[in-house]
Amino acid sequence: MSRVRAISLFSGGLDSILATRLVMEQGIEVTAVKFVTPFFGYDILRDVETYRQETRRKYGIDVTVVDISDDYLQMLRNPPHGFGKYFNPCIDCKIFMLGRARAMLEEYRASFLITGEVLGQRPMSQRRDTLNVIERDSATRSLLLRPLSAKLMKETEAELKGLIDREQLLDFSGRGRSRQIALAREFGITDFPTPAGGCILADPILSERISRVYSGTFPVTHENINVADIQLMLIGRQFLLPQGGWLILGRDEKENQRIGELQEEGDVRLFIEERPGPVALLRRSAELYSDERARHRDIDAAMGLIVRYAKKTEGKPVGGRVIVVAGQIRRDAYREPLEDDVYQAWLI
Ligand code: SF4
């Protein structure tokens, strides 16, 4: 008889680890799928192999990493079930990911899906009625098993068909973590992540920046935003310049380097060489301005910011030569630092 297979939605949080292991305990072959977007898990893409090895070493789980960024950005435009406290569309996020996982069943010859959801654990997305909506709208009702709370729910197809033994599944509910921690110990898992989510869409400050794009109050719109734009929104000092430009300014060497990596054609890069200082990008400068004079005014403002944030002399910002690179053209000019009261209102 061929082995039973399942796909687990693997967030990397303790619940998804335990749900995956609980099903594996029954001899079922589980493919753990870690979906990533610029809002969660994206750094994994820098070194997928190390992440896979670590997950295997710490939790005994084989994980497959899938980048769903482009479609996820589209989903954010108009999530039918709305947003949580911040810009977090948790219900539609889950529906979206389950839909993607469902589409993978055939390729992985898997019979059902697993999540680490626990009944009543989260206020919005893990109430019983919400769990029903998620199943319904992702068309996974008969396919979706939540092993940690299975005994509190109706039997799923996998249980009815005898693919998995319901008796060995659990009845966790509520916000307490003690049963999860005890189960982790039983599995020999000691090095597990803390409950904090790590999703940027649920972060009060960063999600506010992202929401600007989708509310039309940002120079880049949700119609043409790309993954690199989102990554730029999450680092450095951010300015909306008086003529409508978007400037990202590095706060340290690491951010300067990252800003350089994310540069695209059409961006203007500014920096200073005579003393330590920020690298800045005037993003999408080639397309955001219809008027060349407006573009030059913003570049001028950006030059003043570069010297303002470069290393001070005797505790004070001083002038310096700023290098401006636009496409193949490189020029430099001396600028005085901007006064704080001039640019404070540009900060976002
Ligand atoms: S917190 Fe973020 S990753 Fe988690 S369900 Fe909500 S939107 Fe999705």
Boltz pocket constraint, residues with backbone or C-beta under 6 A from the ligand:
constraints:
  - pocket:
      binder: B
      contacts: [[A, 40], [A, 87], [A, 88], [A, 89], [A, 90], [A, 91], [A, 93], [A, 94], [A, 197], [A, 199], [A, 200], [A, 201], [A, 202]]
      max_distance: 6.0
